[in-house]
Amino acid sequence: MVLLKRLFREHPLGTVGAAIILVLILVSIFADALAPFRFGEMNLDDRLAEPSSQHPLGTDQLGRDFLSRLIHGARLSLFVGLAATTLHVVVATLIGGTAGFLGGRFDLVVQRFVDAWMSMPGLLVLLTIMSLAGRGLLQIILVLGISSGISNSRVVRGAVIAIKENDYFQAARAVGSPAAQILWRHVLPNVMPPIIIIFSITIGAIIVAEASLSFLGFGLPPDVPSWGGMLSREGRQYMTIAPRLAIWPGLCLTIVVYGINMFGDAIRDLLDPRLRGGGRYGTSKRSKTVPRSSR
């Protein structure tokens, strides 16, 4: 509750982002009840129909209700974002936490592997792996989660190395506590704030990455209502005839990613003492030095 009050008081943009995320979650949960039609229901007699009372956002080139596809696309984007980001955090914690805790030659080898991975163009790597793995929901979650988790493992590694310098960590080692007990009692609880921050600011990037892959034809199958796929197929091919087919998916992506990023930034400022923003508009407060009175 204290964190929620500080969010409302100190970060208005973060509060707006939280509201956008709440709407996205509610739309995803009640997508079947909110959508006026099934997202795959076709009526070729109503192809590219203009918005009406029956179809509030019109139809696409196959006569499918566009609002229904957008609503189910929200559920898909949220699911992919949460699942891939969870996998991302697990991979980053395993790689970075293990390398930072063990150190030595193992850490050196792991970091050189991470360096090599980060030196390759990210989009090219994703396209190559997706072309080999094939299109599908499971494939895109695994590819996005694992590939991005490797890159962000350095953040967790840095947090673990900082914890190793604390007195309680050294004391636990001095009394002969097992490594598993030190990890569970001392390391993991203290790296949870950066892990939460990583989770909150990665969801938006995962959603954009999924939309990018679907837009390029390497993401989800054509029958799956993905916002990126809508931009690629309906939007790009029929942009001059029906601009709304490109405007609405792009607008949904923009609003959702903006809201997630604003909320993630606010959570980062609230959880990290070094980055706490106390200003009304999210600007960080700088402590003012009061000069001593001359004697």
N, C-alpha and C positions, 0 to 999 in steps of 0.2 A: 504493500500500500504506500509506503514511503517513496519507493521508486516511481510509482504511478503519480503521486502528488508532485514530485519534482519534475516529472515529464510534462505535466500540464502547466506547471508554473514557469519552468525555465526554457522549455523547448516547444514553442507553438507549432513550428513546422514538423517536429517529431510527433506531436499530437495529431496533426493532420495525416501524417503517414500512418499512424496507428489506426485512425478511422478508416483509411483506405484499405488497410490490411484486414480490418474487421469486416468490412463490406465484402471483400474478396472471399474471405472464409465463409461468410453466410451464403453468398451466391454459390460457392462450390458445394456446400453441404446440401442446399435446397435447389440444386440445378434442375433436377427432374420435375420439381413442382413449379419452378419459375419459368422454365422454357415452355412456350406455347405448343411446340411441336417436338417430335423426336429429331435429333440433329441429323440423322441419315435419311429422313423421310423426303422423297423426291416427288415433284409434280411438274413434269415437263411442260405442261400447259401454262405454268406460272413462271417461266424462266425470266430472270432479270426484271421481275415485277417491282414497281415503285412502292415505297412505303405506304401502308394502308392500315386500316383498323385490324385486319386479319394478320398482316405481316408488318409490324411496326417499323422494322428496318429494311423491308423489302426481301427479295429472294436472290439467290445466286444464279449461276449459269445452268444449274441443274434443277432449279425450282425449289431448293431447300430454304427453309426459313432462316434468315441470316441472324436474327436475334438469338434463336435457339443454339446456333453454332457458336456464337460469341459466348453465351453463358456456359456451355459445356467446354469451350476453350479455356475459360477461367478456371474451371475445376482441373483441367489437365495441366495448365501452367502451375497452379498451386501444388499439385501432386508431384510433378517433376521437380519443382523448386525445392520442396521439403525433402523428398526422398534423396535427390542427388546431393543436396547440401548436408544432410545427415551422414551420407557416405563420405562426403568431402571432409567433414570434421573427424570422422573415425580414422580415415587414412592419414590426415594431417597429424592427429594425436599419436597414432601408432608410430609413424615414421619419425616425426619431430621429437616426440617424447622419449622414445627409445634411444635415438641418437644423442639427444642432449643428456640423458641420464647416464648412459654407458660411457660416452665420450671416447677419447683415444682414437685408435685406428678405425674402429667401427664408425665413429662419427665422421671421420675424414672420408671414408669410402662412400657413406650415405650422402654427404654433402656434395661430393664430386658428381654423384649420380643426379642429384637435384639440380646442380648447375648445368649439367648436360641437358636435362629435361627442359629447363627454363630457357636455354639458349635456342631451342627450336621454335619456329612460329606456331603459336597456339592454334589458330584456325586451321592451318595446314595439317597439324597433328590430328586434330579432331576429324577433319574430312577423311584423312587416310584411315584412321581406325574405324570410323563409321562405314566406309566403303568395304572394309574387310569383315566387320561384324554384322553388317546388314541393318536395315531399318526396323525399328521397333521401340516400344516403350522401355523395356528392360535394358536394351542395348544403350539407349541414350542416357539413362540414369547411371549405368555403370561407367560409361565413357566419361561423362561430365564429372561425376563424383570423384573418380579415381584420378583423372588427369589434373583437375584443379586442386585436389587434396595434396598431391605431391608438391605442387608449387608453394602452397601455403604452409607446408610443414616447417618452414624456417621460423615462422612466428611462434609456433608452439615450442620449438627447440630453444629459441631465445628466452622464452619464459621459464623453461625448465632449468636452463643454465643459470639464470638469475636466482632461482630458488635454491640451487645448490650452494650458493654463497652465504645463505642465511644461517644463523646460529642453530636454529632448531633442527635443520637438516644435518649439520655437522654433529650435533649432539646425538641424533638418532643413529648415525653411523658409529659414533664413538661407543655407544652402549651395545653395539652388535645387533641392531634390529635387522631382520631379513630385508632384502631388496624389495620383495613384493609388498611388505608392510610399509616401507618407506614410500613406495609409489602410491599406495592406496590411501595412507593417512596424511602424508605431507605434500606430495607433489600434485596429485590429481585435484584435491580441493583448491589449491592455490593457483592452478592454471585454468580453473573454470571461468573466471571473468574474461580472459582473452579468447577462450573457446566460444563463449556466448557471443562475444563481439564478432568473431569470425563467422559464426552461424548467421547472425543478423545482417551482416553486410554482404554475404555471399549469395543469398537467395536471389536478389535482383540480377546479379551477374549470371547465375545459372539460367534464369528465365530468358534473359537476352540471348545466351548461348544456344539454348534449345530453339528459340525462334529463328536464330541465324541459320542453324543447321537445317531446320524445316524449310526455311525460305530458299536455301540452296538445293533442296531436294535430297538431303542426306539424313533427315531427321525421322519424323513419324510418317507412317503410311498415309496416302492421300485421303482415305476414308475417315481418318481421325481428325476431329476439329481442333487444329492447332492454329494459334494466332499467326505464327510465322508462316505456316502453310497457306493460310488464307491470303496473306500478303503476296505470296509467290504465285499461287494459282489464280484464284478469283481476282485478287487485287491487281496484279501486274498485267494479266491478260485482258481484263475488261475495265481497265482504269479510265479509258476515254469514254466508254459507254455508260458505266455506272461507277463514278468515283467513290461512292460510299463503300464499295467493297474493299477499298484500300484504306479509306479514312478511319473507319471504325476499328479494325484490328490494330492499326498503328496507334490510334488514340488510347485504346485499352492497354497496350503494352507500355506506352509512355506514362500513363497515370499510375499503373501498378508498380512499375520499376521506380518511378519517382517517389512514391509513397514508401516503398520498402527501403530505398536508400536514405530518405530522410529519417525514418524510424531507426534504421541501423546506426546512422551517425549520432542520433540522440542517445541511444543505448550505449554507444561507445563513450560518449562524453560523460554519461552518468556513472558508468562502471569503472572507468579508468581515472584514477585521481589526478594523473598528469594532464588529462585532456578535458577535465570537467568544464563545461560551458555554463556560466552562470548568468549570461546576459539574456535579455528577453528575446532576442532574435537569434539565439544560438551562438553568439560570440563569446569567447572565453574571457573570463575575468583575469586580469593581471593584478597581482598584489602590489599595492602602492607602498613604497618605502617612505616612512615618515622620518624626516631629518630630526636628529637630536638638537635640542635647543643648545645654543652656544653658552658656555659658562664663562 
